[in-house]
Amino acid sequence: MVPHIRPAQLADWLRQCRAQTPDAEPIVLDVREPWEFQTASVRPDGFELRHMPMASIPMRLSELPRERPIACLCHHGGRSAQVAFFLHRQGYEHVVNIAGGIHAWATEIDPLIPQY
């Protein structure tokens, strides 16, 4: 089972990650298409932001360190949930899905993010 967090819960999740794995900076993995990432993106704050479109994840799996916590992000949370589940099945233990995606992020955290 992959946990789901809302964007408003991200700060708490980041604190928990730092407490559990202080040497492993969390990753927010944006799995949207390049045009979506260019249209609207989050600003890294306490995490590394990585962009890997969903279809590229299987081929680029080796680029994702297993020891670092990963929060998956997409537009509304559907694609990121699929990627989080895939990563979990591949043995990644510290994976969550950001429910509501960047759309929810814009309403809960940063209203300057364009909605599309």
Biopython code that builds the backbone (N, CA, C, O; Angstrom):
import numpy as np
from Bio.PDB.StructureBuilder import StructureBuilder

atoms = [
    (1, "MET", "N", (0.851, -1.187, 0.000)),
    (1, "MET", "CA", (0.000, 0.000, 0.000)),
    (1, "MET", "C", (0.890, 1.240, 0.000)),
    (1, "MET", "O", (1.825, 1.341, 0.794)),
    (2, "VAL", "N", (0.602, 2.159, -0.872)),
    (2, "VAL", "CA", (1.354, 3.406, -0.963)),
    (2, "VAL", "C", (0.546, 4.505, -0.277)),
    (2, "VAL", "O", (-0.613, 4.725, -0.628)),
    (3, "PRO", "N", (1.134, 5.192, 0.686)),
    (3, "PRO", "CA", (0.416, 6.290, 1.346)),
    (3, "PRO", "C", (0.179, 7.468, 0.407)),
    (3, "PRO", "O", (0.945, 7.706, -0.527)),
    (4, "HIS", "N", (-0.883, 8.184, 0.673)),
    (4, "HIS", "CA", (-1.208, 9.411, -0.049)),
    (4, "HIS", "C", (-1.157, 10.560, 0.947)),
    (4, "HIS", "O", (-1.660, 10.452, 2.065)),
    (5, "ILE", "N", (-0.537, 11.672, 0.523)),
    (5, "ILE", "CA", (-0.539, 12.878, 1.333)),
    (5, "ILE", "C", (-1.068, 14.017, 0.483)),
    (5, "ILE", "O", (-0.933, 14.001, -0.741)),
    (6, "ARG", "N", (-1.662, 14.991, 1.119)),
    (6, "ARG", "CA", (-2.092, 16.202, 0.424)),
    (6, "ARG", "C", (-0.905, 17.158, 0.369)),
    (6, "ARG", "O", (0.001, 17.041, 1.193)),
    (7, "PRO", "N", (-0.879, 18.088, -0.563)),
    (7, "PRO", "CA", (0.203, 19.070, -0.591)),
    (7, "PRO", "C", (0.367, 19.802, 0.749)),
    (7, "PRO", "O", (1.487, 20.103, 1.160)),
    (8, "ALA", "N", (-0.742, 20.083, 1.419)),
    (8, "ALA", "CA", (-0.677, 20.773, 2.708)),
    (8, "ALA", "C", (0.024, 19.932, 3.778)),
    (8, "ALA", "O", (0.452, 20.469, 4.800)),
    (9, "GLN", "N", (0.145, 18.626, 3.556)),
    (9, "GLN", "CA", (0.813, 17.728, 4.506)),
    (9, "GLN", "C", (2.280, 17.510, 4.164)),
    (9, "GLN", "O", (2.983, 16.811, 4.893)),
    (10, "LEU", "N", (2.751, 18.094, 3.073)),
    (10, "LEU", "CA", (4.110, 17.852, 2.613)),
    (10, "LEU", "C", (5.143, 18.288, 3.647)),
    (10, "LEU", "O", (6.108, 17.561, 3.882)),
    (11, "ALA", "N", (4.974, 19.432, 4.261)),
    (11, "ALA", "CA", (5.952, 19.911, 5.248)),
    (11, "ALA", "C", (6.103, 18.913, 6.392)),
    (11, "ALA", "O", (7.219, 18.658, 6.842)),
    (12, "ASP", "N", (4.998, 18.345, 6.867)),
    (12, "ASP", "CA", (5.080, 17.326, 7.920)),
    (12, "ASP", "C", (5.794, 16.080, 7.419)),
    (12, "ASP", "O", (6.610, 15.500, 8.137)),
    (13, "TRP", "N", (5.494, 15.666, 6.194)),
    (13, "TRP", "CA", (6.151, 14.501, 5.613)),
    (13, "TRP", "C", (7.652, 14.739, 5.497)),
    (13, "TRP", "O", (8.442, 13.843, 5.793)),
    (14, "LEU", "N", (8.057, 15.939, 5.068)),
    (14, "LEU", "CA", (9.476, 16.263, 4.949)),
    (14, "LEU", "C", (10.167, 16.199, 6.311)),
    (14, "LEU", "O", (11.282, 15.688, 6.414)),
    (15, "ARG", "N", (9.514, 16.711, 7.353)),
    (15, "ARG", "CA", (10.079, 16.638, 8.711)),
    (15, "ARG", "C", (10.258, 15.184, 9.147)),
    (15, "ARG", "O", (11.289, 14.829, 9.718)),
    (16, "GLN", "N", (9.267, 14.353, 8.882)),
    (16, "GLN", "CA", (9.363, 12.932, 9.239)),
    (16, "GLN", "C", (10.510, 12.263, 8.486)),
    (16, "GLN", "O", (11.242, 11.452, 9.053)),
    (17, "CYS", "N", (10.662, 12.600, 7.220)),
    (17, "CYS", "CA", (11.743, 12.024, 6.413)),
    (17, "CYS", "C", (13.099, 12.406, 6.993)),
    (17, "CYS", "O", (13.987, 11.562, 7.111)),
    (18, "ARG", "N", (13.258, 13.676, 7.353)),
    (18, "ARG", "CA", (14.538, 14.126, 7.912)),
    (18, "ARG", "C", (14.833, 13.453, 9.241)),
    (18, "ARG", "O", (15.989, 13.167, 9.551)),
    (19, "ALA", "N", (13.796, 13.197, 10.024)),
    (19, "ALA", "CA", (13.988, 12.520, 11.309)),
    (19, "ALA", "C", (14.389, 11.059, 11.107)),
    (19, "ALA", "O", (15.217, 10.534, 11.851)),
    (20, "GLN", "N", (13.807, 10.406, 10.106)),
    (20, "GLN", "CA", (14.073, 8.986, 9.861)),
    (20, "GLN", "C", (15.343, 8.747, 9.054)),
    (20, "GLN", "O", (16.081, 7.797, 9.312)),
    (21, "THR", "N", (15.590, 9.607, 8.085)),
    (21, "THR", "CA", (16.769, 9.458, 7.217)),
    (21, "THR", "C", (17.443, 10.816, 7.044)),
    (21, "THR", "O", (17.316, 11.441, 5.991)),
    (22, "PRO", "N", (18.162, 11.279, 8.076)),
    (22, "PRO", "CA", (18.709, 12.642, 8.042)),
    (22, "PRO", "C", (19.705, 12.910, 6.911)),
    (22, "PRO", "O", (19.894, 14.063, 6.523)),
    (23, "ASP", "N", (20.339, 11.874, 6.381)),
    (23, "ASP", "CA", (21.326, 12.064, 5.315)),
    (23, "ASP", "C", (20.750, 11.896, 3.914)),
    (23, "ASP", "O", (21.485, 11.957, 2.928)),
    (24, "ALA", "N", (19.439, 11.684, 3.821)),
    (24, "ALA", "CA", (18.817, 11.418, 2.523)),
    (24, "ALA", "C", (17.783, 12.498, 2.210)),
    (24, "ALA", "O", (16.656, 12.453, 2.705)),
    (25, "GLU", "N", (18.178, 13.466, 1.384)),
    (25, "GLU", "CA", (17.253, 14.542, 1.019)),
    (25, "GLU", "C", (16.063, 13.970, 0.248)),
    (25, "GLU", "O", (16.250, 13.228, -0.716)),
    (26, "PRO", "N", (14.845, 14.310, 0.665)),
    (26, "PRO", "CA", (13.660, 13.824, -0.059)),
    (26, "PRO", "C", (13.610, 14.368, -1.490)),
    (26, "PRO", "O", (14.151, 15.431, -1.794)),
    (27, "ILE", "N", (12.948, 13.606, -2.346)),
    (27, "ILE", "CA", (12.758, 13.972, -3.749)),
    (27, "ILE", "C", (11.263, 14.134, -4.003)),
    (27, "ILE", "O", (10.467, 13.282, -3.610)),
    (28, "VAL", "N", (10.887, 15.224, -4.657)),
    (28, "VAL", "CA", (9.549, 15.328, -5.238)),
    (28, "VAL", "C", (9.740, 15.011, -6.710)),
    (28, "VAL", "O", (10.401, 15.744, -7.445)),
    (29, "LEU", "N", (9.146, 13.903, -7.119)),
    (29, "LEU", "CA", (9.286, 13.395, -8.478)),
    (29, "LEU", "C", (8.072, 13.821, -9.291)),
    (29, "LEU", "O", (6.977, 13.287, -9.112)),
    (30, "ASP", "N", (8.270, 14.781, -10.179)),
    (30, "ASP", "CA", (7.194, 15.286, -11.038)),
    (30, "ASP", "C", (7.137, 14.404, -12.281)),
    (30, "ASP", "O", (8.076, 14.380, -13.076)),
    (31, "VAL", "N", (6.034, 13.682, -12.444)),
    (31, "VAL", "CA", (5.921, 12.700, -13.526)),
    (31, "VAL", "C", (5.070, 13.206, -14.699)),
    (31, "VAL", "O", (4.653, 12.420, -15.550)),
    (32, "ARG", "N", (4.820, 14.504, -14.740)),
    (32, "ARG", "CA", (4.018, 15.069, -15.824)),
    (32, "ARG", "C", (4.839, 15.194, -17.103)),
    (32, "ARG", "O", (6.060, 15.042, -17.093)),
    (33, "GLU", "N", (4.156, 15.470, -18.187)),
    (33, "GLU", "CA", (4.796, 15.665, -19.486)),
    (33, "GLU", "C", (5.599, 16.976, -19.476)),
    (33, "GLU", "O", (5.302, 17.875, -18.689)),
    (34, "PRO", "N", (6.615, 17.089, -20.349)),
    (34, "PRO", "CA", (7.438, 18.304, -20.363)),
    (34, "PRO", "C", (6.642, 19.601, -20.513)),
    (34, "PRO", "O", (6.955, 20.592, -19.852)),
    (35, "TRP", "N", (5.626, 19.611, -21.364)),
    (35, "TRP", "CA", (4.855, 20.843, -21.548)),
    (35, "TRP", "C", (4.118, 21.223, -20.261)),
    (35, "TRP", "O", (3.947, 22.407, -19.968)),
    (36, "GLU", "N", (3.682, 20.219, -19.497)),
    (36, "GLU", "CA", (3.002, 20.495, -18.232)),
    (36, "GLU", "C", (3.980, 21.069, -17.214)),
    (36, "GLU", "O", (3.668, 22.020, -16.497)),
    (37, "PHE", "N", (5.165, 20.476, -17.166)),
    (37, "PHE", "CA", (6.202, 20.927, -16.236)),
    (37, "PHE", "C", (6.593, 22.368, -16.538)),
    (37, "PHE", "O", (6.822, 23.157, -15.622)),
    (38, "GLN", "N", (6.671, 22.714, -17.833)),
    (38, "GLN", "CA", (7.007, 24.086, -18.223)),
    (38, "GLN", "C", (5.870, 25.049, -17.929)),
    (38, "GLN", "O", (6.112, 26.217, -17.624)),
    (39, "THR", "N", (4.638, 24.576, -18.017)),
    (39, "THR", "CA", (3.469, 25.423, -17.777)),
    (39, "THR", "C", (3.329, 25.789, -16.305)),
    (39, "THR", "O", (3.036, 26.936, -15.968)),
    (40, "ALA", "N", (3.537, 24.822, -15.443)),
    (40, "ALA", "CA", (3.348, 25.029, -14.005)),
    (40, "ALA", "C", (4.270, 24.086, -13.254)),
    (40, "ALA", "O", (4.268, 22.879, -13.494)),
    (41, "SER", "N", (5.058, 24.641, -12.344)),
    (41, "SER", "CA", (5.981, 23.804, -11.592)),
    (41, "SER", "C", (6.090, 24.308, -10.158)),
    (41, "SER", "O", (5.850, 25.481, -9.872)),
    (42, "VAL", "N", (6.456, 23.403, -9.273)),
    (42, "VAL", "CA", (6.650, 23.763, -7.867)),
    (42, "VAL", "C", (8.074, 24.262, -7.680)),
    (42, "VAL", "O", (8.964, 23.962, -8.476)),
    (43, "ARG", "N", (8.272, 25.022, -6.625)),
    (43, "ARG", "CA", (9.609, 25.490, -6.272)),
    (43, "ARG", "C", (10.160, 24.585, -5.174)),
    (43, "ARG", "O", (9.502, 24.391, -4.151)),
    (44, "PRO", "N", (11.346, 24.034, -5.368)),
    (44, "PRO", "CA", (11.912, 23.175, -4.327)),
    (44, "PRO", "C", (12.136, 23.957, -3.035)),
    (44, "PRO", "O", (12.715, 25.044, -3.042)),
    (45, "ASP", "N", (11.678, 23.397, -1.953)),
    (45, "ASP", "CA", (11.859, 24.001, -0.637)),
    (45, "ASP", "C", (11.977, 22.865, 0.375)),
    (45, "ASP", "O", (10.970, 22.365, 0.877)),
    (46, "GLY", "N", (13.201, 22.464, 0.669)),
    (46, "GLY", "CA", (13.417, 21.358, 1.585)),
    (46, "GLY", "C", (13.416, 20.008, 0.909)),
    (46, "GLY", "O", (13.387, 18.977, 1.581)),
    (47, "PHE", "N", (13.448, 19.996, -0.411)),
    (47, "PHE", "CA", (13.468, 18.756, -1.184)),
    (47, "PHE", "C", (14.116, 19.023, -2.530)),
    (47, "PHE", "O", (14.218, 20.168, -2.970)),
    (48, "GLU", "N", (14.551, 17.953, -3.177)),
    (48, "GLU", "CA", (15.037, 18.044, -4.546)),
    (48, "GLU", "C", (13.862, 17.797, -5.478)),
    (48, "GLU", "O", (13.101, 16.850, -5.278)),
    (49, "LEU", "N", (13.707, 18.629, -6.482)),
    (49, "LEU", "CA", (12.670, 18.437, -7.490)),
    (49, "LEU", "C", (13.293, 17.749, -8.693)),
    (49, "LEU", "O", (14.282, 18.225, -9.251)),
    (50, "ARG", "N", (12.704, 16.615, -9.090)),
    (50, "ARG", "CA", (13.148, 15.909, -10.298)),
    (50, "ARG", "C", (11.967, 15.753, -11.231)),
    (50, "ARG", "O", (10.849, 15.465, -10.805)),
    (51, "HIS", "N", (12.234, 15.949, -12.513)),
    (51, "HIS", "CA", (11.198, 15.772, -13.517)),
    (51, "HIS", "C", (11.525, 14.545, -14.357)),
    (51, "HIS", "O", (12.572, 14.478, -15.002)),
    (52, "MET", "N", (10.617, 13.577, -14.340)),
    (52, "MET", "CA", (10.720, 12.381, -15.183)),
    (52, "MET", "C", (9.312, 12.043, -15.641)),
    (52, "MET", "O", (8.509, 11.573, -14.834)),
    (53, "PRO", "N", (8.987, 12.263, -16.896)),
    (53, "PRO", "CA", (7.656, 11.898, -17.357)),
    (53, "PRO", "C", (7.342, 10.429, -17.054)),
    (53, "PRO", "O", (8.224, 9.571, -17.090)),
    (54, "MET", "N", (6.091, 10.164, -16.759)),
    (54, "MET", "CA", (5.654, 8.837, -16.340)),
    (54, "MET", "C", (6.178, 7.725, -17.253)),
    (54, "MET", "O", (6.666, 6.707, -16.761)),
    (55, "ALA", "N", (6.087, 7.902, -18.549)),
    (55, "ALA", "CA", (6.494, 6.850, -19.486)),
    (55, "ALA", "C", (7.994, 6.557, -19.433)),
    (55, "ALA", "O", (8.429, 5.486, -19.856)),
    (56, "SER", "N", (8.783, 7.495, -18.918)),
    (56, "SER", "CA", (10.234, 7.298, -18.880)),
    (56, "SER", "C", (10.722, 6.595, -17.612)),
    (56, "SER", "O", (11.884, 6.198, -17.536)),
    (57, "ILE", "N", (9.854, 6.440, -16.630)),
    (57, "ILE", "CA", (10.269, 5.903, -15.326)),
    (57, "ILE", "C", (10.905, 4.514, -15.444)),
    (57, "ILE", "O", (11.990, 4.324, -14.895)),
    (58, "PRO", "N", (10.305, 3.536, -16.122)),
    (58, "PRO", "CA", (10.947, 2.216, -16.170)),
    (58, "PRO", "C", (12.371, 2.255, -16.736)),
    (58, "PRO", "O", (13.252, 1.553, -16.240)),
    (59, "MET", "N", (12.599, 3.062, -17.760)),
    (59, "MET", "CA", (13.929, 3.142, -18.370)),
    (59, "MET", "C", (14.914, 3.916, -17.503)),
    (59, "MET", "O", (16.122, 3.702, -17.596)),
    (60, "ARG", "N", (14.409, 4.810, -16.666)),
    (60, "ARG", "CA", (15.281, 5.686, -15.872)),
    (60, "ARG", "C", (15.297, 5.309, -14.391)),
    (60, "ARG", "O", (15.763, 6.086, -13.559)),
    (61, "LEU", "N", (14.801, 4.148, -14.067)),
    (61, "LEU", "CA", (14.682, 3.716, -12.674)),
    (61, "LEU", "C", (16.007, 3.818, -11.925)),
    (61, "LEU", "O", (16.019, 4.160, -10.742)),
    (62, "SER", "N", (17.100, 3.533, -12.579)),
    (62, "SER", "CA", (18.411, 3.575, -11.915)),
    (62, "SER", "C", (18.804, 4.986, -11.471)),
    (62, "SER", "O", (19.715, 5.143, -10.658)),
    (63, "GLU", "N", (18.130, 6.008, -11.992)),
    (63, "GLU", "CA", (18.419, 7.390, -11.589)),
    (63, "GLU", "C", (17.765, 7.756, -10.262)),
    (63, "GLU", "O", (18.060, 8.807, -9.694)),
    (64, "LEU", "N", (16.888, 6.903, -9.771)),
    (64, "LEU", "CA", (16.182, 7.195, -8.518)),
    (64, "LEU", "C", (16.808, 6.398, -7.376)),
    (64, "LEU", "O", (16.694, 5.173, -7.341)),
    (65, "PRO", "N", (17.467, 7.083, -6.445)),
    (65, "PRO", "CA", (18.108, 6.379, -5.338)),
    (65, "PRO", "C", (17.073, 5.738, -4.411)),
    (65, "PRO", "O", (16.121, 6.389, -3.981)),
    (66, "ARG", "N", (17.270, 4.475, -4.116)),
    (66, "ARG", "CA", (16.336, 3.729, -3.271)),
    (66, "ARG", "C", (16.332, 4.201, -1.825)),
    (66, "ARG", "O", (15.333, 4.032, -1.126)),
    (67, "GLU", "N", (17.424, 4.786, -1.368)),
    (67, "GLU", "CA", (17.511, 5.185, 0.039)),
    (67, "GLU", "C", (16.867, 6.541, 0.328)),
    (67, "GLU", "O", (16.726, 6.928, 1.488)),
    (68, "ARG", "N", (16.481, 7.258, -0.717)),
    (68, "ARG", "CA", (15.881, 8.585, -0.507)),
    (68, "ARG", "C", (14.361, 8.511, -0.578)),
    (68, "ARG", "O", (13.808, 7.819, -1.433)),
    (69, "PRO", "N", (13.685, 9.226, 0.321)),
    (69, "PRO", "CA", (12.225, 9.286, 0.260)),
    (69, "PRO", "C", (11.786, 9.987, -1.032)),
    (69, "PRO", "O", (12.416, 10.948, -1.473)),
    (70, "ILE", "N", (10.700, 9.492, -1.627)),
    (70, "ILE", "CA", (10.196, 10.040, -2.885)),
    (70, "ILE", "C", (8.699, 10.322, -2.755)),
    (70, "ILE", "O", (7.920, 9.461, -2.348)),
    (71, "ALA", "N", (8.321, 11.543, -3.109)),
    (71, "ALA", "CA", (6.908, 11.921, -3.183)),
    (71, "ALA", "C", (6.596, 12.177, -4.653)),
    (71, "ALA", "O", (7.213, 13.043, -5.275)),
    (72, "CYS", "N", (5.648, 11.436, -5.211)),
    (72, "CYS", "CA", (5.311, 11.537, -6.630)),
    (72, "CYS", "C", (4.216, 12.581, -6.848)),
    (72, "CYS", "O", (3.254, 12.664, -6.085)),
    (73, "LEU", "N", (4.388, 13.374, -7.908)),
    (73, "LEU", "CA", (3.493, 14.497, -8.208)),
    (73, "LEU", "C", (3.102, 14.474, -9.678)),
    (73, "LEU", "O", (3.940, 14.230, -10.546)),
    (74, "CYS", "N", (1.816, 14.729, -9.956)),
    (74, "CYS", "CA", (1.352, 14.919, -11.333)),
    (74, "CYS", "C", (0.321, 16.049, -11.328)),
    (74, "CYS", "O", (0.377, 16.929, -10.469)),
    (75, "HIS", "N", (-0.608, 16.034, -12.267)),
    (75, "HIS", "CA", (-1.593, 17.118, -12.361)),
    (75, "HIS", "C", (-2.678, 17.005, -11.282)),
    (75, "HIS", "O", (-2.924, 17.964, -10.551)),
    (76, "HIS", "N", (-3.320, 15.852, -11.182)),
    (76, "HIS", "CA", (-4.375, 15.664, -10.185)),
    (76, "HIS", "C", (-4.123, 14.507, -9.219)),
    (76, "HIS", "O", (-4.865, 14.354, -8.249)),
    (77, "GLY", "N", (-3.113, 13.702, -9.455)),
    (77, "GLY", "CA", (-2.765, 12.625, -8.531)),
    (77, "GLY", "C", (-2.930, 11.222, -9.084)),
    (77, "GLY", "O", (-2.527, 10.260, -8.429)),
    (78, "GLY", "N", (-3.502, 11.074, -10.255)),
    (78, "GLY", "CA", (-3.711, 9.738, -10.826)),
    (78, "GLY", "C", (-2.443, 9.101, -11.371)),
    (78, "GLY", "O", (-2.110, 7.968, -11.024)),
    (79, "ARG", "N", (-1.739, 9.832, -12.223)),
    (79, "ARG", "CA", (-0.491, 9.287, -12.780)),
    (79, "ARG", "C", (0.552, 9.084, -11.690)),
    (79, "ARG", "O", (1.265, 8.081, -11.678)),
    (80, "SER", "N", (0.635, 10.042, -10.777)),
    (80, "SER", "CA", (1.633, 9.924, -9.711)),
    (80, "SER", "C", (1.320, 8.740, -8.801)),
    (80, "SER", "O", (2.241, 8.103, -8.289)),
    (81, "ALA", "N", (0.053, 8.435, -8.592)),
    (81, "ALA", "CA", (-0.308, 7.262, -7.788)),
    (81, "ALA", "C", (0.167, 5.988, -8.483)),
    (81, "ALA", "O", (0.652, 5.065, -7.829)),
    (82, "GLN", "N", (0.028, 5.940, -9.799)),
    (82, "GLN", "CA", (0.491, 4.765, -10.549)),
    (82, "GLN", "C", (2.007, 4.625, -10.465)),
    (82, "GLN", "O", (2.525, 3.520, -10.304)),
    (83, "VAL", "N", (2.715, 5.745, -10.575)),
    (83, "VAL", "CA", (4.179, 5.707, -10.481)),
    (83, "VAL", "C", (4.603, 5.306, -9.073)),
    (83, "VAL", "O", (5.516, 4.495, -8.911)),
    (84, "ALA", "N", (3.953, 5.863, -8.056)),
    (84, "ALA", "CA", (4.290, 5.510, -6.672)),
    (84, "ALA", "C", (4.088, 4.016, -6.440)),
    (84, "ALA", "O", (4.917, 3.369, -5.801)),
    (85, "PHE", "N", (2.994, 3.469, -6.954)),
    (85, "PHE", "CA", (2.726, 2.049, -6.816)),
    (85, "PHE", "C", (3.791, 1.232, -7.553)),
    (85, "PHE", "O", (4.267, 0.222, -7.035)),
    (86, "PHE", "N", (4.163, 1.663, -8.752)),
    (86, "PHE", "CA", (5.209, 0.987, -9.518)),
    (86, "PHE", "C", (6.529, 0.996, -8.742)),
    (86, "PHE", "O", (7.185, -0.039, -8.623)),
    (87, "LEU", "N", (6.917, 2.152, -8.216)),
    (87, "LEU", "CA", (8.169, 2.240, -7.458)),
    (87, "LEU", "C", (8.130, 1.320, -6.239)),
    (87, "LEU", "O", (9.108, 0.639, -5.929)),
    (88, "HIS", "N", (6.998, 1.309, -5.562)),
    (88, "HIS", "CA", (6.848, 0.442, -4.393)),
    (88, "HIS", "C", (7.046, -1.025, -4.797)),
    (88, "HIS", "O", (7.731, -1.772, -4.099)),
    (89, "ARG", "N", (6.456, -1.430, -5.904)),
    (89, "ARG", "CA", (6.611, -2.810, -6.397)),
    (89, "ARG", "C", (8.054, -3.120, -6.792)),
    (89, "ARG", "O", (8.471, -4.278, -6.790)),
    (90, "GLN", "N", (8.806, -2.080, -7.128)),
    (90, "GLN", "CA", (10.210, -2.262, -7.503)),
    (90, "GLN", "C", (11.138, -2.259, -6.287)),
    (90, "GLN", "O", (12.356, -2.361, -6.436)),
    (91, "GLY", "N", (10.572, -2.142, -5.091)),
    (91, "GLY", "CA", (11.374, -2.210, -3.874)),
    (91, "GLY", "C", (11.685, -0.887, -3.215)),
    (91, "GLY", "O", (12.432, -0.853, -2.237)),
    (92, "TYR", "N", (11.138, 0.200, -3.717)),
    (92, "TYR", "CA", (11.324, 1.500, -3.062)),
    (92, "TYR", "C", (10.405, 1.531, -1.841)),
    (92, "TYR", "O", (9.191, 1.363, -1.960)),
    (93, "GLU", "N", (10.998, 1.747, -0.675)),
    (93, "GLU", "CA", (10.230, 1.648, 0.562)),
    (93, "GLU", "C", (9.643, 2.969, 1.035)),
    (93, "GLU", "O", (8.624, 2.981, 1.726)),
    (94, "HIS", "N", (10.266, 4.068, 0.677)),
    (94, "HIS", "CA", (9.848, 5.372, 1.195)),
    (94, "HIS", "C", (9.214, 6.199, 0.083)),
    (94, "HIS", "O", (9.780, 7.200, -0.355)),
    (95, "VAL", "N", (8.029, 5.774, -0.373)),
    (95, "VAL", "CA", (7.340, 6.424, -1.486)),
    (95, "VAL", "C", (5.938, 6.823, -1.052)),
    (95, "VAL", "O", (5.230, 6.052, -0.403)),
    (96, "VAL", "N", (5.544, 8.050, -1.423)),
    (96, "VAL", "CA", (4.167, 8.514, -1.203)),
    (96, "VAL", "C", (3.667, 9.159, -2.491)),
    (96, "VAL", "O", (4.448, 9.556, -3.355)),
    (97, "ASN", "N", (2.364, 9.253, -2.592)),
    (97, "ASN", "CA", (1.725, 9.966, -3.696)),
    (97, "ASN", "C", (1.195, 11.292, -3.158)),
    (97, "ASN", "O", (0.628, 11.343, -2.067)),
    (98, "ILE", "N", (1.381, 12.359, -3.924)),
    (98, "ILE", "CA", (0.810, 13.656, -3.551)),
    (98, "ILE", "C", (-0.582, 13.735, -4.172)),
    (98, "ILE", "O", (-0.737, 14.034, -5.356)),
    (99, "ALA", "N", (-1.580, 13.462, -3.350)),
    (99, "ALA", "CA", (-2.976, 13.432, -3.802)),
    (99, "ALA", "C", (-3.426, 14.833, -4.212)),
    (99, "ALA", "O", (-3.153, 15.817, -3.524)),
    (100, "GLY", "N", (-4.110, 14.899, -5.328)),
    (100, "GLY", "CA", (-4.578, 16.189, -5.823)),
    (100, "GLY", "C", (-3.584, 16.867, -6.737)),
    (100, "GLY", "O", (-3.932, 17.815, -7.441)),
    (101, "GLY", "N", (-2.332, 16.388, -6.737)),
    (101, "GLY", "CA", (-1.315, 16.876, -7.650)),
    (101, "GLY", "C", (-1.023, 18.362, -7.569)),
    (101, "GLY", "O", (-1.269, 19.019, -6.557)),
    (102, "ILE", "N", (-0.492, 18.866, -8.669)),
    (102, "ILE", "CA", (-0.102, 20.277, -8.707)),
    (102, "ILE", "C", (-1.328, 21.187, -8.646)),
    (102, "ILE", "O", (-1.237, 22.337, -8.218)),
    (103, "HIS", "N", (-2.463, 20.666, -9.076)),
    (103, "HIS", "CA", (-3.700, 21.446, -8.971)),
    (103, "HIS", "C", (-4.002, 21.753, -7.496)),
    (103, "HIS", "O", (-4.313, 22.890, -7.142)),
    (104, "ALA", "N", (-3.906, 20.739, -6.656)),
    (104, "ALA", "CA", (-4.124, 20.937, -5.218)),
    (104, "ALA", "C", (-2.993, 21.760, -4.607)),
    (104, "ALA", "O", (-3.224, 22.557, -3.697)),
    (105, "TRP", "N", (-1.771, 21.570, -5.106)),
    (105, "TRP", "CA", (-0.624, 22.333, -4.600)),
    (105, "TRP", "C", (-0.891, 23.829, -4.785)),
    (105, "TRP", "O", (-0.605, 24.637, -3.901)),
    (106, "ALA", "N", (-1.442, 24.183, -5.948)),
    (106, "ALA", "CA", (-1.729, 25.590, -6.237)),
    (106, "ALA", "C", (-2.783, 26.157, -5.300)),
    (106, "ALA", "O", (-2.740, 27.343, -4.976)),
    (107, "THR", "N", (-3.718, 25.346, -4.862)),
    (107, "THR", "CA", (-4.759, 25.852, -3.959)),
    (107, "THR", "C", (-4.361, 25.761, -2.493)),
    (107, "THR", "O", (-4.811, 26.569, -1.681)),
    (108, "GLU", "N", (-3.516, 24.782, -2.139)),
    (108, "GLU", "CA", (-3.169, 24.578, -0.733)),
    (108, "GLU", "C", (-1.854, 25.230, -0.298)),
    (108, "GLU", "O", (-1.695, 25.576, 0.872)),
    (109, "ILE", "N", (-0.921, 25.397, -1.222)),
    (109, "ILE", "CA", (0.410, 25.897, -0.851)),
    (109, "ILE", "C", (0.808, 27.168, -1.577)),
    (109, "ILE", "O", (1.204, 28.145, -0.941)),
    (110, "ASP", "N", (0.708, 27.170, -2.910)),
    (110, "ASP", "CA", (1.248, 28.280, -3.698)),
    (110, "ASP", "C", (0.269, 28.732, -4.774)),
    (110, "ASP", "O", (0.235, 28.162, -5.864)),
    (111, "PRO", "N", (-0.534, 29.761, -4.468)),
    (111, "PRO", "CA", (-1.537, 30.215, -5.442)),
    (111, "PRO", "C", (-0.925, 30.882, -6.675)),
    (111, "PRO", "O", (-1.649, 31.205, -7.616)),
    (112, "LEU", "N", (0.402, 31.095, -6.690)),
    (112, "LEU", "CA", (1.044, 31.677, -7.864)),
    (112, "LEU", "C", (1.315, 30.648, -8.971)),
    (112, "LEU", "O", (1.670, 31.010, -10.093)),
    (113, "ILE", "N", (1.142, 29.368, -8.640)),
    (113, "ILE", "CA", (1.307, 28.322, -9.656)),
    (113, "ILE", "C", (0.124, 28.394, -10.617)),
    (113, "ILE", "O", (-1.026, 28.344, -10.182)),
    (114, "PRO", "N", (0.391, 28.510, -11.924)),
    (114, "PRO", "CA", (-0.717, 28.562, -12.883)),
    (114, "PRO", "C", (-1.541, 27.272, -12.880)),
    (114, "PRO", "O", (-1.006, 26.171, -12.751)),
    (115, "GLN", "N", (-2.831, 27.438, -13.022)),
    (115, "GLN", "CA", (-3.715, 26.270, -13.138)),
    (115, "GLN", "C", (-3.970, 26.033, -14.619)),
    (115, "GLN", "O", (-4.130, 26.977, -15.392)),
    (116, "TYR", "N", (-4.006, 24.791, -14.996)),
    (116, "TYR", "CA", (-4.278, 24.442, -16.397)),
    (116, "TYR", "C", (-5.198, 23.252, -16.463)),
    (116, "TYR", "O", (-5.548, 22.801, -17.553)),
]
sb = StructureBuilder()
sb.init_structure("model")
sb.init_model(0)
sb.init_chain("A")
sb.init_seg("    ")
for serial, (resi, resn, name, xyz) in enumerate(atoms, 1):
    if name == "N":
        sb.init_residue(resn, " ", resi, " ")
    sb.init_atom(name, np.array(xyz, "f"), 0.0, 1.0, " ", f" {name:<3s}", serial, name[0])
structure = sb.get_structure()
